[in-house]
Amino acid sequence: MYREHDWSEHIEVSFAYQSQLSGISDTTGHAVVWYQRTVTSQAESEETVLLHFGAVDYGADIWLDGQFIGHH
């Protein structure tokens, strides 16, 4: 389920949130972690756009403009 977030923390990707290098250093367990990223595309409305997620550890639900578009 999509929920609004305040996005008050910022992470240095590609480090896990538990890592000091991530800028978060949170070693507590979390059932779900949300990330937000702004992307732009110059594709035409009928073109297919491929999104590549190189650091998905277990699974990802993907939302675009508040709409669920898929799961990996």
mmCIF file as gemmi writes it, N, C-alpha and C atoms, coordinates in Angstrom:
data_model
loop_
_atom_site.group_PDB
_atom_site.id
_atom_site.type_symbol
_atom_site.label_atom_id
_atom_site.label_alt_id
_atom_site.label_comp_id
_atom_site.label_asym_id
_atom_site.label_entity_id
_atom_site.label_seq_id
_atom_site.pdbx_PDB_ins_code
_atom_site.Cartn_x
_atom_site.Cartn_y
_atom_site.Cartn_z
_atom_site.occupancy
_atom_site.B_iso_or_equiv
_atom_site.pdbx_formal_charge
_atom_site.auth_seq_id
_atom_site.auth_asym_id
_atom_site.pdbx_PDB_model_num
ATOM 1 N N . MET Axp A 1 ? 0.839 -1.177 0 1 0 ? 1 A 1
ATOM 2 C CA . MET Axp A 1 ? 0 0 0 1 0 ? 1 A 1
ATOM 3 C C . MET Axp A 1 ? 0.879 1.233 0 1 0 ? 1 A 1
ATOM 4 N N . TYR Axp A 2 ? 0.587 2.158 -0.873 1 0 ? 2 A 1
ATOM 5 C CA . TYR Axp A 2 ? 1.331 3.411 -0.973 1 0 ? 2 A 1
ATOM 6 C C . TYR Axp A 2 ? 0.904 4.343 0.144 1 0 ? 2 A 1
ATOM 7 N N . ARG Axp A 3 ? 1.881 4.915 0.823 1 0 ? 3 A 1
ATOM 8 C CA . ARG Axp A 3 ? 1.59 5.895 1.871 1 0 ? 3 A 1
ATOM 9 C C . ARG Axp A 3 ? 2.488 7.092 1.679 1 0 ? 3 A 1
ATOM 10 N N . GLU Axp A 4 ? 1.993 8.258 2.036 1 0 ? 4 A 1
ATOM 11 C CA . GLU Axp A 4 ? 2.816 9.46 1.991 1 0 ? 4 A 1
ATOM 12 C C . GLU Axp A 4 ? 3.869 9.383 3.081 1 0 ? 4 A 1
ATOM 13 N N . HIS Axp A 5 ? 5.057 9.885 2.803 1 0 ? 5 A 1
ATOM 14 C CA . HIS Axp A 5 ? 6.16 9.879 3.754 1 0 ? 5 A 1
ATOM 15 C C . HIS Axp A 5 ? 6.765 11.269 3.807 1 0 ? 5 A 1
ATOM 16 N N . ASP Axp A 6 ? 7.415 11.567 4.913 1 0 ? 6 A 1
ATOM 17 C CA . ASP Axp A 6 ? 8.073 12.867 4.996 1 0 ? 6 A 1
ATOM 18 C C . ASP Axp A 6 ? 9.486 12.83 4.424 1 0 ? 6 A 1
ATOM 19 N N . TRP Axp A 7 ? 10.02 11.62 4.168 1 0 ? 7 A 1
ATOM 20 C CA . TRP Axp A 7 ? 11.337 11.453 3.567 1 0 ? 7 A 1
ATOM 21 C C . TRP Axp A 7 ? 12.389 12.294 4.285 1 0 ? 7 A 1
ATOM 22 N N . SER Axp A 8 ? 12.366 12.261 5.622 1 0 ? 8 A 1
ATOM 23 C CA . SER Axp A 8 ? 13.247 13.105 6.431 1 0 ? 8 A 1
ATOM 24 C C . SER Axp A 8 ? 14.689 12.615 6.456 1 0 ? 8 A 1
ATOM 25 N N . GLU Axp A 9 ? 14.932 11.354 6.105 1 0 ? 9 A 1
ATOM 26 C CA . GLU Axp A 9 ? 16.299 10.847 6.088 1 0 ? 9 A 1
ATOM 27 C C . GLU Axp A 9 ? 16.766 10.664 4.651 1 0 ? 9 A 1
ATOM 28 N N . HIS Axp A 10 ? 18.051 10.835 4.455 1 0 ? 10 A 1
ATOM 29 C CA . HIS Axp A 10 ? 18.634 10.682 3.123 1 0 ? 10 A 1
ATOM 30 C C . HIS Axp A 10 ? 19.703 9.613 3.188 1 0 ? 10 A 1
ATOM 31 N N . ILE Axp A 11 ? 19.722 8.733 2.205 1 0 ? 11 A 1
ATOM 32 C CA . ILE Axp A 11 ? 20.669 7.621 2.184 1 0 ? 11 A 1
ATOM 33 C C . ILE Axp A 11 ? 21.648 7.8 1.029 1 0 ? 11 A 1
ATOM 34 N N . GLU Axp A 12 ? 22.865 7.412 1.283 1 0 ? 12 A 1
ATOM 35 C CA . GLU Axp A 12 ? 23.879 7.372 0.229 1 0 ? 12 A 1
ATOM 36 C C . GLU Axp A 12 ? 23.805 5.985 -0.402 1 0 ? 12 A 1
ATOM 37 N N . VAL Axp A 13 ? 23.261 5.927 -1.6 1 0 ? 13 A 1
ATOM 38 C CA . VAL Axp A 13 ? 23.127 4.655 -2.307 1 0 ? 13 A 1
ATOM 39 C C . VAL Axp A 13 ? 24.477 4.355 -2.931 1 0 ? 13 A 1
ATOM 40 N N . SER Axp A 14 ? 25.019 3.26 -2.869 1 0 ? 14 A 1
ATOM 41 C CA . SER Axp A 14 ? 24.476 1.942 -2.747 1 0 ? 14 A 1
ATOM 42 C C . SER Axp A 14 ? 24.853 1.261 -1.442 1 0 ? 14 A 1
ATOM 43 N N . PHE Axp A 15 ? 24.752 1.944 -0.357 1 0 ? 15 A 1
ATOM 44 C CA . PHE Axp A 15 ? 25.067 1.366 0.943 1 0 ? 15 A 1
ATOM 45 C C . PHE Axp A 15 ? 23.776 1.013 1.678 1 0 ? 15 A 1
ATOM 46 N N . ALA Axp A 16 ? 23.8 -0.094 2.42 1 0 ? 16 A 1
ATOM 47 C CA . ALA Axp A 16 ? 22.653 -0.483 3.234 1 0 ? 16 A 1
ATOM 48 C C . ALA Axp A 16 ? 22.44 0.543 4.343 1 0 ? 16 A 1
ATOM 49 N N . TYR Axp A 17 ? 21.195 0.742 4.75 1 0 ? 17 A 1
ATOM 50 C CA . TYR Axp A 17 ? 20.895 1.756 5.766 1 0 ? 17 A 1
ATOM 51 C C . TYR Axp A 17 ? 21.616 1.48 7.079 1 0 ? 17 A 1
ATOM 52 N N . GLN Axp A 18 ? 22.002 0.23 7.316 1 0 ? 18 A 1
ATOM 53 C CA . GLN Axp A 18 ? 22.709 -0.118 8.555 1 0 ? 18 A 1
ATOM 54 C C . GLN Axp A 18 ? 24.161 0.378 8.533 1 0 ? 18 A 1
ATOM 55 N N . SER Axp A 19 ? 24.698 0.612 7.377 1 0 ? 19 A 1
ATOM 56 C CA . SER Axp A 19 ? 26.101 0.993 7.21 1 0 ? 19 A 1
ATOM 57 C C . SER Axp A 19 ? 26.32 2.463 7.565 1 0 ? 19 A 1
ATOM 58 N N . GLN Axp A 20 ? 27.458 2.741 8.166 1 0 ? 20 A 1
ATOM 59 C CA . GLN Axp A 20 ? 27.827 4.133 8.457 1 0 ? 20 A 1
ATOM 60 C C . GLN Axp A 20 ? 27.983 4.924 7.15 1 0 ? 20 A 1
ATOM 61 N N . LEU Axp A 21 ? 28.461 4.257 6.108 1 0 ? 21 A 1
ATOM 62 C CA . LEU Axp A 21 ? 28.654 4.927 4.82 1 0 ? 21 A 1
ATOM 63 C C . LEU Axp A 21 ? 27.339 5.367 4.172 1 0 ? 21 A 1
ATOM 64 N N . SER Axp A 22 ? 26.219 4.77 4.609 1 0 ? 22 A 1
ATOM 65 C CA . SER Axp A 22 ? 24.918 5.156 4.054 1 0 ? 22 A 1
ATOM 66 C C . SER Axp A 22 ? 24.487 6.533 4.526 1 0 ? 22 A 1
ATOM 67 N N . GLY Axp A 23 ? 25.081 6.984 5.645 1 0 ? 23 A 1
ATOM 68 C CA . GLY Axp A 23 ? 24.668 8.25 6.234 1 0 ? 23 A 1
ATOM 69 C C . GLY Axp A 23 ? 23.537 8.089 7.232 1 0 ? 23 A 1
ATOM 70 N N . ILE Axp A 24 ? 23.025 6.857 7.4 1 0 ? 24 A 1
ATOM 71 C CA . ILE Axp A 24 ? 21.928 6.61 8.324 1 0 ? 24 A 1
ATOM 72 C C . ILE Axp A 24 ? 22.411 5.85 9.555 1 0 ? 24 A 1
ATOM 73 N N . SER Axp A 25 ? 23.159 4.783 9.371 1 0 ? 25 A 1
ATOM 74 C CA . SER Axp A 25 ? 23.735 3.985 10.469 1 0 ? 25 A 1
ATOM 75 C C . SER Axp A 25 ? 22.687 3.47 11.452 1 0 ? 25 A 1
ATOM 76 N N . ASP Axp A 26 ? 21.566 3.006 10.947 1 0 ? 26 A 1
ATOM 77 C CA . ASP Axp A 26 ? 20.49 2.486 11.79 1 0 ? 26 A 1
ATOM 78 C C . ASP Axp A 26 ? 20.602 0.972 11.83 1 0 ? 26 A 1
ATOM 79 N N . THR Axp A 27 ? 21.009 0.412 12.968 1 0 ? 27 A 1
ATOM 80 C CA . THR Axp A 27 ? 21.205 -1.036 13.068 1 0 ? 27 A 1
ATOM 81 C C . THR Axp A 27 ? 19.98 -1.77 13.612 1 0 ? 27 A 1
ATOM 82 N N . THR Axp A 28 ? 18.88 -1.06 13.826 1 0 ? 28 A 1
ATOM 83 C CA . THR Axp A 28 ? 17.654 -1.73 14.262 1 0 ? 28 A 1
ATOM 84 C C . THR Axp A 28 ? 16.997 -2.415 13.063 1 0 ? 28 A 1
ATOM 85 N N . GLY Axp A 29 ? 16.215 -3.451 13.349 1 0 ? 29 A 1
ATOM 86 C CA . GLY Axp A 29 ? 15.541 -4.172 12.279 1 0 ? 29 A 1
ATOM 87 C C . GLY Axp A 29 ? 14.313 -3.432 11.766 1 0 ? 29 A 1
ATOM 88 N N . HIS Axp A 30 ? 14.046 -3.561 10.5 1 0 ? 30 A 1
ATOM 89 C CA . HIS Axp A 30 ? 12.863 -2.952 9.873 1 0 ? 30 A 1
ATOM 90 C C . HIS Axp A 30 ? 12.236 -3.98 8.944 1 0 ? 30 A 1
ATOM 91 N N . ALA Axp A 31 ? 10.943 -4.19 9.059 1 0 ? 31 A 1
ATOM 92 C CA . ALA Axp A 31 ? 10.243 -5.122 8.17 1 0 ? 31 A 1
ATOM 93 C C . ALA Axp A 31 ? 10.16 -4.569 6.757 1 0 ? 31 A 1
ATOM 94 N N . VAL Axp A 32 ? 10.064 -3.253 6.636 1 0 ? 32 A 1
ATOM 95 C CA . VAL Axp A 32 ? 9.937 -2.592 5.334 1 0 ? 32 A 1
ATOM 96 C C . VAL Axp A 32 ? 10.781 -1.33 5.354 1 0 ? 32 A 1
ATOM 97 N N . VAL Axp A 33 ? 11.468 -1.086 4.273 1 0 ? 33 A 1
ATOM 98 C CA . VAL Axp A 33 ? 12.233 0.151 4.105 1 0 ? 33 A 1
ATOM 99 C C . VAL Axp A 33 ? 11.784 0.79 2.798 1 0 ? 33 A 1
ATOM 100 N N . TRP Axp A 34 ? 11.454 2.066 2.839 1 0 ? 34 A 1
ATOM 101 C CA . TRP Axp A 34 ? 11.003 2.787 1.662 1 0 ? 34 A 1
ATOM 102 C C . TRP Axp A 34 ? 12.126 3.668 1.137 1 0 ? 34 A 1
ATOM 103 N N . TYR Axp A 35 ? 12.279 3.681 -0.171 1 0 ? 35 A 1
ATOM 104 C CA . TYR Axp A 35 ? 13.206 4.587 -0.837 1 0 ? 35 A 1
ATOM 105 C C . TYR Axp A 35 ? 12.423 5.371 -1.869 1 0 ? 35 A 1
ATOM 106 N N . GLN Axp A 36 ? 12.815 6.598 -2.055 1 0 ? 36 A 1
ATOM 107 C CA . GLN Axp A 36 ? 12.2 7.424 -3.094 1 0 ? 36 A 1
ATOM 108 C C . GLN Axp A 36 ? 13.306 7.941 -3.991 1 0 ? 36 A 1
ATOM 109 N N . ARG Axp A 37 ? 13.048 7.927 -5.273 1 0 ? 37 A 1
ATOM 110 C CA . ARG Axp A 37 ? 14.03 8.416 -6.225 1 0 ? 37 A 1
ATOM 111 C C . ARG Axp A 37 ? 13.29 9.149 -7.331 1 0 ? 37 A 1
ATOM 112 N N . THR Axp A 38 ? 13.811 10.274 -7.744 1 0 ? 38 A 1
ATOM 113 C CA . THR Axp A 38 ? 13.237 11.022 -8.857 1 0 ? 38 A 1
ATOM 114 C C . THR Axp A 38 ? 13.936 10.591 -10.139 1 0 ? 38 A 1
ATOM 115 N N . VAL Axp A 39 ? 13.155 10.235 -11.123 1 0 ? 39 A 1
ATOM 116 C CA . VAL Axp A 39 ? 13.7 9.858 -12.427 1 0 ? 39 A 1
ATOM 117 C C . VAL Axp A 39 ? 13.021 10.687 -13.501 1 0 ? 39 A 1
ATOM 118 N N . THR Axp A 40 ? 13.726 10.889 -14.583 1 0 ? 40 A 1
ATOM 119 C CA . THR Axp A 40 ? 13.144 11.575 -15.735 1 0 ? 40 A 1
ATOM 120 C C . THR Axp A 40 ? 13.347 10.701 -16.965 1 0 ? 40 A 1
ATOM 121 N N . SER Axp A 41 ? 12.462 10.826 -17.908 1 0 ? 41 A 1
ATOM 122 C CA . SER Axp A 41 ? 12.537 10.052 -19.133 1 0 ? 41 A 1
ATOM 123 C C . SER Axp A 41 ? 12.137 10.94 -20.296 1 0 ? 41 A 1
ATOM 124 N N . GLN Axp A 42 ? 12.797 10.724 -21.411 1 0 ? 42 A 1
ATOM 125 C CA . GLN Axp A 42 ? 12.441 11.451 -22.626 1 0 ? 42 A 1
ATOM 126 C C . GLN Axp A 42 ? 11.644 10.554 -23.579 1 0 ? 42 A 1
ATOM 127 N N . ALA Axp A 43 ? 11.15 9.434 -23.05 1 0 ? 43 A 1
ATOM 128 C CA . ALA Axp A 43 ? 10.383 8.498 -23.877 1 0 ? 43 A 1
ATOM 129 C C . ALA Axp A 43 ? 9.042 9.107 -24.26 1 0 ? 43 A 1
ATOM 130 N N . GLU Axp A 44 ? 8.585 8.735 -25.432 1 0 ? 44 A 1
ATOM 131 C CA . GLU Axp A 44 ? 7.254 9.141 -25.87 1 0 ? 44 A 1
ATOM 132 C C . GLU Axp A 44 ? 6.224 8.338 -25.085 1 0 ? 44 A 1
ATOM 133 N N . SER Axp A 45 ? 4.989 8.78 -25.067 1 0 ? 45 A 1
ATOM 134 C CA . SER Axp A 45 ? 3.961 8.161 -24.237 1 0 ? 45 A 1
ATOM 135 C C . SER Axp A 45 ? 3.719 6.691 -24.56 1 0 ? 45 A 1
ATOM 136 N N . GLU Axp A 46 ? 3.961 6.23 -25.766 1 0 ? 46 A 1
ATOM 137 C CA . GLU Axp A 46 ? 3.717 4.838 -26.14 1 0 ? 46 A 1
ATOM 138 C C . GLU Axp A 46 ? 4.975 3.974 -26.046 1 0 ? 46 A 1
ATOM 139 N N . GLU Axp A 47 ? 6.12 4.559 -25.715 1 0 ? 47 A 1
ATOM 140 C CA . GLU Axp A 47 ? 7.356 3.795 -25.635 1 0 ? 47 A 1
ATOM 141 C C . GLU Axp A 47 ? 7.466 3.076 -24.286 1 0 ? 47 A 1
ATOM 142 N N . THR Axp A 48 ? 8.143 1.953 -24.292 1 0 ? 48 A 1
ATOM 143 C CA . THR Axp A 48 ? 8.412 1.207 -23.074 1 0 ? 48 A 1
ATOM 144 C C . THR Axp A 48 ? 9.688 1.733 -22.437 1 0 ? 48 A 1
ATOM 145 N N . VAL Axp A 49 ? 9.656 1.912 -21.127 1 0 ? 49 A 1
ATOM 146 C CA . VAL Axp A 49 ? 10.836 2.367 -20.387 1 0 ? 49 A 1
ATOM 147 C C . VAL Axp A 49 ? 11.238 1.248 -19.44 1 0 ? 49 A 1
ATOM 148 N N . LEU Axp A 50 ? 12.494 0.853 -19.472 1 0 ? 50 A 1
ATOM 149 C CA . LEU Axp A 50 ? 13.015 -0.199 -18.616 1 0 ? 50 A 1
ATOM 150 C C . LEU Axp A 50 ? 13.698 0.435 -17.415 1 0 ? 50 A 1
ATOM 151 N N . LEU Axp A 51 ? 13.235 0.074 -16.216 1 0 ? 51 A 1
ATOM 152 C CA . LEU Axp A 51 ? 13.863 0.524 -14.979 1 0 ? 51 A 1
ATOM 153 C C . LEU Axp A 51 ? 14.716 -0.614 -14.449 1 0 ? 51 A 1
ATOM 154 N N . HIS Axp A 52 ? 15.954 -0.339 -14.121 1 0 ? 52 A 1
ATOM 155 C CA . HIS Axp A 52 ? 16.86 -1.363 -13.607 1 0 ? 52 A 1
ATOM 156 C C . HIS Axp A 52 ? 17.142 -1.074 -12.14 1 0 ? 52 A 1
ATOM 157 N N . PHE Axp A 53 ? 16.866 -2.063 -11.274 1 0 ? 53 A 1
ATOM 158 C CA . PHE Axp A 53 ? 17.114 -1.936 -9.843 1 0 ? 53 A 1
ATOM 159 C C . PHE Axp A 53 ? 18.268 -2.861 -9.496 1 0 ? 53 A 1
ATOM 160 N N . GLY Axp A 54 ? 19.43 -2.294 -9.276 1 0 ? 54 A 1
ATOM 161 C CA . GLY Axp A 54 ? 20.619 -3.095 -9.076 1 0 ? 54 A 1
ATOM 162 C C . GLY Axp A 54 ? 20.892 -3.486 -7.643 1 0 ? 54 A 1
ATOM 163 N N . ALA Axp A 55 ? 20.127 -3 -6.69 1 0 ? 55 A 1
ATOM 164 C CA . ALA Axp A 55 ? 20.444 -3.271 -5.29 1 0 ? 55 A 1
ATOM 165 C C . ALA Axp A 55 ? 19.238 -3.764 -4.506 1 0 ? 55 A 1
ATOM 166 N N . VAL Axp A 56 ? 18.289 -4.399 -5.163 1 0 ? 56 A 1
ATOM 167 C CA . VAL Axp A 56 ? 17.132 -4.942 -4.459 1 0 ? 56 A 1
ATOM 168 C C . VAL Axp A 56 ? 17.573 -6.218 -3.751 1 0 ? 56 A 1
ATOM 169 N N . ASP Axp A 57 ? 17.48 -6.216 -2.431 1 0 ? 57 A 1
ATOM 170 C CA . ASP Axp A 57 ? 17.97 -7.337 -1.637 1 0 ? 57 A 1
ATOM 171 C C . ASP Axp A 57 ? 17.003 -8.513 -1.651 1 0 ? 57 A 1
ATOM 172 N N . TYR Axp A 58 ? 15.726 -8.253 -1.498 1 0 ? 58 A 1
ATOM 173 C CA . TYR Axp A 58 ? 14.76 -9.327 -1.379 1 0 ? 58 A 1
ATOM 174 C C . TYR Axp A 58 ? 13.589 -9.128 -2.338 1 0 ? 58 A 1
ATOM 175 N N . GLY Axp A 59 ? 12.937 -8.008 -2.242 1 0 ? 59 A 1
ATOM 176 C CA . GLY Axp A 59 ? 11.785 -7.729 -3.083 1 0 ? 59 A 1
ATOM 177 C C . GLY Axp A 59 ? 11.535 -6.239 -3.138 1 0 ? 59 A 1
ATOM 178 N N . ALA Axp A 60 ? 10.829 -5.824 -4.149 1 0 ? 60 A 1
ATOM 179 C CA . ALA Axp A 60 ? 10.521 -4.401 -4.278 1 0 ? 60 A 1
ATOM 180 C C . ALA Axp A 60 ? 9.137 -4.233 -4.88 1 0 ? 60 A 1
ATOM 181 N N . ASP Axp A 61 ? 8.342 -3.369 -4.287 1 0 ? 61 A 1
ATOM 182 C CA . ASP Axp A 61 ? 7.088 -2.926 -4.883 1 0 ? 61 A 1
ATOM 183 C C . ASP Axp A 61 ? 7.381 -1.569 -5.489 1 0 ? 61 A 1
ATOM 184 N N . ILE Axp A 62 ? 7.042 -1.388 -6.746 1 0 ? 62 A 1
ATOM 185 C CA . ILE Axp A 62 ? 7.409 -0.184 -7.482 1 0 ? 62 A 1
ATOM 186 C C . ILE Axp A 62 ? 6.17 0.683 -7.681 1 0 ? 62 A 1
ATOM 187 N N . TRP Axp A 63 ? 6.32 1.96 -7.322 1 0 ? 63 A 1
ATOM 188 C CA . TRP Axp A 63 ? 5.255 2.936 -7.457 1 0 ? 63 A 1
ATOM 189 C C . TRP Axp A 63 ? 5.754 4.062 -8.353 1 0 ? 63 A 1
ATOM 190 N N . LEU Axp A 64 ? 4.908 4.558 -9.221 1 0 ? 64 A 1
ATOM 191 C CA . LEU Axp A 64 ? 5.244 5.68 -10.093 1 0 ? 64 A 1
ATOM 192 C C . LEU Axp A 64 ? 4.113 6.682 -10.033 1 0 ? 64 A 1
ATOM 193 N N . ASP Axp A 65 ? 4.439 7.878 -9.603 1 0 ? 65 A 1
ATOM 194 C CA . ASP Axp A 65 ? 3.425 8.937 -9.447 1 0 ? 65 A 1
ATOM 195 C C . ASP Axp A 65 ? 2.238 8.477 -8.611 1 0 ? 65 A 1
ATOM 196 N N . GLY Axp A 66 ? 2.522 7.723 -7.535 1 0 ? 66 A 1
ATOM 197 C CA . GLY Axp A 66 ? 1.473 7.276 -6.626 1 0 ? 66 A 1
ATOM 198 C C . GLY Axp A 66 ? 0.699 6.055 -7.075 1 0 ? 66 A 1
ATOM 199 N N . GLN Axp A 67 ? 1.074 5.474 -8.225 1 0 ? 67 A 1
ATOM 200 C CA . GLN Axp A 67 ? 0.387 4.312 -8.765 1 0 ? 67 A 1
ATOM 201 C C . GLN Axp A 67 ? 1.309 3.101 -8.701 1 0 ? 67 A 1
ATOM 202 N N . PHE Axp A 68 ? 0.794 1.98 -8.172 1 0 ? 68 A 1
ATOM 203 C CA . PHE Axp A 68 ? 1.554 0.748 -8.133 1 0 ? 68 A 1
ATOM 204 C C . PHE Axp A 68 ? 1.739 0.239 -9.558 1 0 ? 68 A 1
ATOM 205 N N . ILE Axp A 69 ? 3.003 -0.04 -9.96 1 0 ? 69 A 1
ATOM 206 C CA . ILE Axp A 69 ? 3.226 -0.511 -11.332 1 0 ? 69 A 1
ATOM 207 C C . ILE Axp A 69 ? 3.864 -1.897 -11.389 1 0 ? 69 A 1
ATOM 208 N N . GLY Axp A 70 ? 4.301 -2.444 -10.248 1 0 ? 70 A 1
ATOM 209 C CA . GLY Axp A 70 ? 4.847 -3.786 -10.327 1 0 ? 70 A 1
ATOM 210 C C . GLY Axp A 70 ? 5.616 -4.201 -9.098 1 0 ? 70 A 1
ATOM 211 N N . HIS Axp A 71 ? 6.011 -5.479 -9.093 1 0 ? 71 A 1
ATOM 212 C CA . HIS Axp A 71 ? 6.744 -6.072 -7.979 1 0 ? 71 A 1
ATOM 213 C C . HIS Axp A 71 ? 7.904 -6.889 -8.541 1 0 ? 71 A 1
ATOM 214 N N . HIS Axp A 72 ? 9.021 -6.836 -7.846 1 0 ? 72 A 1
ATOM 215 C CA . HIS Axp A 72 ? 10.163 -7.678 -8.229 1 0 ? 72 A 1
ATOM 216 C C . HIS Axp A 72 ? 10.52 -8.541 -7.039 1 0 ? 72 A 1
